Amino acid sequence: MKTLLKNLVADQSGASAAEYALILAVVGAGIAVAAAALGTAISTRIDSAATLITPIK
């Protein structure tokens, strides 16, 4: 029983999956922040372009 517990504690095969999950979370958060910033920039440009267009009467 002691050997089994020592082997479980020393086993690091699940560490790779946890590292990949952490990398995926960081990349996903970066994409979300970039998408939000891009959306704001596009909205600002469209609003400024709309103020330059004069309505036809």
CYANA upper distance limits for C-alpha pairs under 8 A (distance plus 0.5 A):
  1 MET  CA      5 LEU  CA      6.93
  2 LYS  CA      6 LYS  CA      6.64
  3 THR  CA      7 ASN  CA      6.59
  4 LEU  CA      8 LEU  CA      6.70
  5 LEU  CA      9 VAL  CA      6.69
  6 LYS  CA     10 ALA  CA      6.60
  7 ASN  CA     11 ASP  CA      6.39
 12 GLN  CA     16 SER  CA      8.18
 13 SER  CA     17 ALA  CA      8.37
 14 GLY  CA     18 ALA  CA      6.99
 15 ALA  CA     19 GLU  CA      6.64
 16 SER  CA     20 TYR  CA      6.69
 17 ALA  CA     21 ALA  CA      6.66
 18 ALA  CA     22 LEU  CA      6.71
 19 GLU  CA     23 ILE  CA      6.71
 20 TYR  CA     24 LEU  CA      6.56
 21 ALA  CA     25 ALA  CA      6.65
 22 LEU  CA     26 VAL  CA      6.78
 23 ILE  CA     27 VAL  CA      6.64
 24 LEU  CA     28 GLY  CA      6.44
 25 ALA  CA     29 ALA  CA      6.62
 26 VAL  CA     30 GLY  CA      6.73
 27 VAL  CA     31 ILE  CA      6.73
 28 GLY  CA     32 ALA  CA      6.72
 29 ALA  CA     33 VAL  CA      6.74
 30 GLY  CA     34 ALA  CA      6.64
 31 ILE  CA     35 ALA  CA      6.51
 32 ALA  CA     36 ALA  CA      6.72
 33 VAL  CA     37 ALA  CA      6.75
 34 ALA  CA     38 LEU  CA      6.56
 35 ALA  CA     39 GLY  CA      6.55
 36 ALA  CA     40 THR  CA      6.77
 37 ALA  CA     41 ALA  CA      6.71
 38 LEU  CA     42 ILE  CA      6.62
 39 GLY  CA     43 SER  CA      6.60
 40 THR  CA     44 THR  CA      6.63
 41 ALA  CA     45 ARG  CA      6.78
 42 ILE  CA     46 ILE  CA      6.68
 43 SER  CA     47 ASP  CA      6.62
 44 THR  CA     48 SER  CA      6.72
 45 ARG  CA     49 ALA  CA      6.60
 46 ILE  CA     50 ALA  CA      6.54
 47 ASP  CA     51 THR  CA      6.95
 48 SER  CA     52 LEU  CA      7.21
 49 ALA  CA     53 ILE  CA      7.21
